[in-house]
Each structure stands twice: as structure tokens, then as C-alpha cells.
Amino acid sequence: MNILFIAPIYFGYEKAITADLRSRNNNVIFRSEVPFNSAVRFYALRRLLPGVAGKAQDRYTKQLLEVIKKENIDRIFVLRGYGIKEEFFSEVRSQYPQIEIINYQWDSIQNNPNGLMIAKYAHKNYSFDLKDVENYPQFTHLPLFYTWEFLGKEVKKSDSVEKDIDLLFVGGYHSKRHLIVEKARQDCEKRGKKVVSHVYLPMGSYLRDRFTSKEISKQDVSFRKIPRQKYYDLLSRSRVVLDIQSETQTGATIRTFETLSLGRKLVSTNEMLKRENFFMPDNIMIWNPEQELDIDKLLATPFNHEKDEFILTVGQWLNRMGM
């Protein structure tokens, strides 16, 4: 099958998905969800020069339609699709009605209204966000996945791995996330716990936010992304991982599944996790940052593997969509 896969270029997840699709004897052509292959450049252009951004999208629409014609595409798989214009999907449905379109949203509709537009043209629609599934019945709920098998290593669930980190946070900066991380650090360290954190913020975003008088200190963030291998090793050494949801999302993050897949426990600010099929109080603590964080109770019991079947590999995730 010839598949056009459109997705964000984001921490290599698009490569993991592409690799799995190709392992099924598919011819996969990957394209970014935005022109230039750079979401940061596109976001900036859209804010500063929307007319120029629109023309770039028009050119990109033509390029994508050329790919469909040249490669004789059978299926289009869209992951988010933030920068793809409606004209592209309209042309596909009118010129190539035989092409199946699958739409997966790993962002909320509030963050990416394009997801609703794509849903009008797609044959199948999925979302990781529970509230979006409730509000938009065209979407089926499908949680995210983990991708450790693409590191070429076995997943380390064994207790033989030395766990010298009590609480770990690795993630990008948004809203008050760095303040919540610092609150968790203080709560845990006064109980003698070792805390490791890495809050990533691009230098350009830091300078922009400093210019607009947001209170961000260099000490609170890192300007470098943590390498994937190092992230994996840190998770393997951790007892508990901190997950801080975006205020505009209710879906379980990829961090959730990467943590649970390793048999590590999770502290999350996302109350909606209680409604997910993989939720177990033995493994997941819901934390209100206004309260003090005490992970001792979570650590008092071993990890419960009873619901491991709901922690999906990227291949199992694709299978759920009939890929």
C-alpha cells in the first residue's frame, strides 16, 4: 500500500511510526504538517506575516497533491495536521475519492482547530483527548503509545536496574510548568528524595517571553533538548516520573506510556487519567500542585502489571486504527 503520512516532526516519533508502517511492506512517503519542515518557523511566520504564511501553505498544498499523483497514494494518515489547508483535503476527496483518510489528533481541538476541519473529510477520526471525544462524537478515543523498541534495546522493567532517582521530570516549558516542577522538587527534597528535572525552552521563545515581561529565569529552563537515549536512561533509573498536563488538554501524554511501559510509577496533574482504561492507583497518583506532594505512599507497593495490555506499542496503536 502507498501511504502519505503527514505529521509533526517531533522528538523522532514520526520516524518510529514511519518505520513501523514500512515494516508492514507499505511504501510510506512522509511529509511535515507544516511548510519548511519547521513548526517553529511556521508559527512565527503565521503570527508576523500571515499573508506570506498563507502563500506558503498554498504552495505546500500543490506539492502534496503532486505527491499523491506521482506515488499513486492509497491512504493518507494525518497526525494532527496543524498547517494543512482545507483545500488539500477537498481536492483529495473530489479528485481521488478512492483514497482513505485517517485522522489522529494527539492535540486538543482547542489547540488545533484544524482537527475538526480534517474530520469532515476523513473516513476515520481518533483523538487522545477524552473531553474532545465527548464533545465531538465523530472522534473515537484512542490513547497514545510508547516507542522504546526503536532504540534497539529491551524495555527495562526489571527491579535489577538501579533506581537512584526518586522523582524525574523531563518536558517542554509551558504556562506555569516550571513553577510546578519547583514545587514538587521542594516537597520531595525536604523528605530526603532525589529529584532530577529538565524543562526545555528554545532560546528564541525564552527571549520572546522575556521581552514580553514573563517571569522566566535561566535557572528554571534548559535551552537544549535532552537526547532520546539519555531520556530513556533517566527513566530507567527513576522510581517515579512527574507528568504535568497542558491546561488545554485532557489526554494522556506520551510520557505517561513511556513511564508505565518501563514499570515506573507516575505522578500526574491530569485528573482525567482516572477515566482511562490503564489507570491503577497502585501505579498512578493524581496530584493537585496546591497540595504537598508525598510520593512515599505510591512507593510503598510494587508496580502492578495487571493492566499492561492497555499500554500500547506504536505497532499496537496503529493496529487499533486498522493500519
C-alpha positions as CSV (number, residue, x, y, z in Angstrom):
1,M,0.0,0.0,0.0
2,N,1.2,3.6,-0.8
3,I,0.7,5.8,2.3
4,L,1.2,9.5,2.6
5,F,2.0,10.2,6.2
6,I,1.6,13.8,7.4
7,A,2.7,14.6,10.9
8,P,4.7,17.0,13.1
9,I,8.5,16.5,13.3
10,Y,8.6,15.9,17.0
11,F,11.3,14.1,19.0
12,G,11.5,11.4,16.4
13,Y,8.0,9.9,17.0
14,E,7.2,10.4,13.3
15,K,10.3,8.3,12.5
16,A,9.1,5.5,14.8
17,I,5.6,5.5,13.2
18,T,7.1,5.6,9.7
19,A,9.4,2.7,10.5
20,D,6.5,0.5,11.8
21,L,4.4,1.3,8.7
22,R,7.2,0.4,6.4
23,S,7.8,-2.9,8.3
24,R,4.3,-3.9,7.1
25,N,5.5,-3.7,3.4
26,N,4.0,-0.3,2.9
27,N,5.5,2.4,0.7
28,V,5.4,5.4,3.1
29,I,6.1,8.9,2.0
30,F,6.5,11.2,5.0
31,R,5.7,14.9,4.9
32,S,5.7,17.5,7.7
33,E,2.4,19.0,8.8
34,V,3.8,22.5,8.0
35,P,5.8,24.0,5.2
36,F,9.6,24.3,5.7
37,N,9.7,21.2,8.0
38,S,9.8,23.6,10.9
39,A,6.8,24.2,13.1
40,V,8.7,27.0,15.0
41,R,9.3,28.9,11.7
42,F,5.8,28.4,10.5
43,Y,4.2,29.5,13.8
44,A,6.4,32.7,13.8
45,L,5.5,33.4,10.1
46,R,1.8,32.9,10.8
47,R,1.9,35.4,13.6
48,L,4.1,38.0,11.9
49,L,3.3,37.7,8.2
50,P,0.0,35.7,7.8
51,G,-0.2,36.5,4.1
52,V,3.2,35.1,3.4
53,A,2.3,32.0,5.6
54,G,-0.9,31.5,3.6
55,K,1.0,31.6,0.3
56,A,3.5,29.0,1.7
57,Q,0.6,26.8,2.6
58,D,-0.9,27.1,-0.9
59,R,2.4,26.0,-2.4
60,Y,2.6,23.2,0.0
61,T,-0.9,22.1,-0.9
62,K,0.2,21.8,-4.6
63,Q,3.3,19.8,-3.6
64,L,1.3,17.4,-1.5
65,L,-1.2,16.9,-4.4
66,E,1.8,16.2,-6.7
67,V,3.0,13.5,-4.3
68,I,-0.4,11.8,-4.4
69,K,-0.4,11.8,-8.2
70,K,3.2,10.7,-8.5
71,E,3.1,7.9,-5.8
72,N,-0.4,6.7,-6.6
73,I,-1.4,7.1,-2.9
74,D,-3.9,4.7,-1.4
75,R,-4.1,6.1,2.1
76,I,-3.4,9.4,3.8
77,F,-2.6,9.2,7.5
78,V,-2.7,12.6,9.2
79,L,-1.3,13.1,12.7
80,R,-2.5,16.5,13.9
81,G,-2.1,18.3,10.6
82,Y,-1.8,21.8,12.0
83,G,-0.6,23.6,8.9
84,I,-2.5,21.8,6.2
85,K,-5.2,23.8,4.4
86,E,-8.8,22.6,3.8
87,E,-8.2,22.9,0.1
88,F,-5.9,20.0,0.2
89,F,-8.5,17.6,1.7
90,S,-11.2,19.0,-0.5
91,E,-9.1,18.3,-3.6
92,V,-8.3,14.8,-2.5
93,R,-11.9,13.9,-1.9
94,S,-13.0,15.3,-5.2
95,Q,-10.1,14.1,-7.4
96,Y,-9.2,10.8,-5.6
97,P,-12.4,9.5,-3.8
98,Q,-10.8,6.1,-3.5
99,I,-8.1,7.3,-1.1
100,E,-8.8,6.5,2.6
101,I,-8.1,9.4,5.0
102,I,-7.3,8.6,8.7
103,N,-7.2,11.5,11.1
104,Y,-5.5,11.2,14.5
105,Q,-5.3,14.1,16.9
106,W,-2.7,14.0,19.6
107,D,-3.5,17.6,20.5
108,S,-6.8,19.1,21.7
109,I,-9.2,20.7,19.3
110,Q,-8.7,23.9,21.4
111,N,-5.1,23.9,20.5
112,N,-5.6,22.6,16.9
113,P,-9.0,23.5,15.4
114,N,-7.7,22.1,12.1
115,G,-8.5,18.7,13.6
116,L,-12.2,19.4,13.2
117,M,-11.8,20.5,9.6
118,I,-9.9,17.4,8.8
119,A,-12.6,15.3,10.4
120,K,-15.1,16.4,7.8
121,Y,-13.1,14.7,5.1
122,A,-11.6,11.7,7.0
123,H,-13.0,8.2,6.9
124,K,-11.8,7.5,10.5
125,N,-11.2,10.0,13.3
126,Y,-9.4,9.4,16.5
127,S,-8.3,11.6,19.4
128,F,-6.3,11.1,22.6
129,D,-8.3,13.8,24.4
130,L,-11.2,12.4,26.4
131,K,-13.2,15.7,26.5
132,D,-12.8,16.2,22.8
133,V,-14.3,12.7,22.2
134,E,-17.2,13.6,24.5
135,N,-17.8,16.9,22.7
136,Y,-17.2,15.7,19.1
137,P,-18.9,12.3,18.5
138,Q,-17.1,11.9,15.2
139,F,-14.0,11.1,17.1
140,T,-13.1,7.7,18.7
141,H,-11.0,7.7,21.8
142,L,-7.6,6.1,21.3
143,P,-4.8,6.8,23.8
144,L,-1.1,7.2,22.7
145,F,1.8,4.8,22.7
146,Y,5.4,4.2,23.5
147,T,8.3,3.6,21.2
148,W,11.2,2.1,23.1
149,E,11.6,-0.8,20.7
150,F,13.1,1.6,18.1
151,L,16.0,2.2,20.4
152,G,17.1,-1.4,19.7
153,K,17.1,-2.3,23.4
154,E,14.9,-4.3,25.7
155,V,12.5,-2.4,27.9
156,K,13.9,-2.3,31.4
157,K,11.1,-3.4,33.7
158,S,13.4,-5.5,35.9
159,D,14.0,-4.4,39.5
160,S,17.7,-5.2,38.9
161,V,18.1,-1.8,37.2
162,E,19.4,0.6,39.9
163,K,16.9,3.3,40.6
164,D,18.8,6.2,42.1
165,I,16.3,8.9,41.1
166,D,13.2,9.3,43.2
167,L,11.3,11.8,41.0
168,L,12.0,12.7,37.4
169,F,10.6,15.4,35.2
170,V,11.6,15.8,31.5
171,G,9.4,18.0,29.3
172,G,8.9,21.3,27.5
173,Y,8.1,24.6,29.1
174,H,4.5,25.8,29.1
175,S,2.4,28.1,31.3
176,K,3.4,27.5,34.9
177,R,5.1,24.2,34.4
178,H,8.5,25.2,35.7
179,L,6.8,26.5,38.9
180,I,5.0,23.2,39.4
181,V,8.3,21.3,38.9
182,E,10.0,23.5,41.5
183,K,7.1,22.9,44.0
184,A,7.4,19.1,43.5
185,R,11.2,19.4,44.0
186,Q,10.9,21.3,47.3
187,D,8.2,18.9,48.6
188,C,10.3,15.8,47.8
189,E,13.7,17.1,48.7
190,K,12.6,18.0,52.2
191,R,11.7,14.3,52.6
192,G,15.2,13.3,51.5
193,K,14.2,12.4,47.9
194,K,16.5,12.9,44.9
195,V,14.8,14.9,42.2
196,V,16.1,15.4,38.6
197,S,14.4,17.8,36.2
198,H,14.9,19.1,32.7
199,V,12.5,21.8,31.4
200,Y,13.2,22.6,27.8
201,L,12.6,26.0,26.3
202,P,14.0,27.1,22.9
203,M,16.3,30.2,23.2
204,G,14.1,32.2,20.8
205,S,11.0,31.5,22.9
206,Y,12.9,32.5,26.1
207,L,14.0,35.8,24.6
208,R,10.4,36.5,23.3
209,D,8.9,35.8,26.7
210,R,11.5,37.8,28.5
211,F,10.7,40.7,26.1
212,T,7.0,40.5,27.0
213,S,7.9,40.6,30.7
214,K,7.1,37.0,31.6
215,E,9.0,35.9,34.6
216,I,11.3,33.1,33.5
217,S,14.8,32.6,34.9
218,K,17.6,30.9,33.0
219,Q,17.9,28.7,36.1
220,D,14.4,27.3,35.5
221,V,14.9,26.0,32.0
222,S,17.4,24.4,29.6
223,F,17.9,25.6,26.0
224,R,18.9,22.2,24.8
225,K,16.6,19.2,24.1
226,I,17.6,16.1,26.1
227,P,18.8,13.3,23.8
228,R,16.4,10.5,23.5
229,Q,18.8,7.9,24.7
230,K,19.6,9.9,27.8
231,Y,15.9,10.4,28.5
232,Y,15.4,6.6,28.3
233,D,18.3,6.0,30.7
234,L,16.9,8.6,33.2
235,L,13.5,6.9,33.1
236,S,15.1,3.5,33.7
237,R,16.8,4.9,36.8
238,S,13.7,6.6,38.2
239,R,11.2,5.4,40.7
240,V,8.5,8.0,39.9
241,V,8.0,10.3,36.9
242,L,6.2,13.6,37.1
243,D,3.6,14.4,34.4
244,I,2.2,17.9,34.1
245,Q,-0.6,18.2,31.7
246,S,-1.2,21.2,29.5
247,E,-4.1,23.3,30.7
248,T,-5.7,23.0,27.3
249,Q,-5.5,19.2,27.0
250,T,-7.1,16.3,28.9
251,G,-5.5,13.3,27.1
252,A,-2.8,11.1,28.5
253,T,0.7,12.2,27.3
254,I,3.2,10.0,25.6
255,R,5.3,10.5,28.8
256,T,2.5,8.5,30.6
257,F,3.0,5.4,28.4
258,E,6.8,5.7,28.3
259,T,6.8,5.7,32.1
260,L,4.3,2.8,32.6
261,S,5.9,0.7,29.9
262,L,9.1,0.6,31.9
263,G,7.2,-0.3,35.1
264,R,7.9,3.1,36.6
265,K,5.2,4.9,38.6
266,L,3.6,8.2,37.7
267,V,2.5,11.4,39.5
268,S,0.2,13.4,37.2
269,T,-1.7,16.6,37.5
270,N,-4.3,15.2,35.0
271,E,-7.4,14.3,36.9
272,M,-8.9,12.7,33.7
273,L,-6.4,9.8,33.9
274,K,-8.8,8.2,36.4
275,R,-11.1,7.5,33.5
276,E,-8.5,5.8,31.3
277,N,-8.6,2.0,31.0
278,F,-5.0,1.7,32.1
279,F,-5.4,3.7,35.4
280,M,-4.5,1.9,38.6
281,P,-4.0,3.7,41.9
282,D,-1.0,1.4,42.6
283,N,0.8,2.9,39.7
284,I,-0.6,6.4,39.2
285,M,-1.1,9.2,41.7
286,I,-3.2,12.3,40.8
287,W,-1.6,15.4,42.4
288,N,-3.1,18.8,42.9
289,P,0.0,21.1,42.9
290,E,-1.7,23.3,45.5
291,Q,-1.3,20.3,47.9
292,E,2.0,19.0,49.2
293,L,3.5,16.1,47.2
294,D,4.3,12.9,49.2
295,I,5.3,10.0,47.0
296,D,6.0,7.6,49.8
297,K,2.6,6.0,49.7
298,L,3.0,5.5,45.9
299,L,6.4,3.8,46.5
300,A,5.1,1.6,49.3
301,T,3.7,-1.0,46.9
302,P,5.3,-2.7,43.9
303,F,4.3,-1.8,40.4
304,N,1.1,-3.5,39.4
305,H,1.2,-5.1,35.9
306,E,-2.4,-6.1,35.7
307,K,-3.3,-3.6,33.0
308,D,-0.2,-3.8,30.9
309,E,-2.3,-4.8,27.9
310,F,-3.6,-1.2,27.7
311,I,-0.1,0.3,27.4
312,L,0.3,0.2,23.6
313,T,3.4,-0.1,21.5
314,V,3.3,2.1,18.4
315,G,2.5,-1.0,16.4
316,Q,-0.4,-1.9,18.6
317,W,-1.6,1.7,18.3
318,L,-1.5,1.6,14.5
319,N,-3.4,-1.7,14.6
320,R,-6.2,-0.1,16.5
321,M,-6.7,2.2,13.5
322,G,-6.7,-0.6,11.0
323,M,-3.3,0.3,9.7
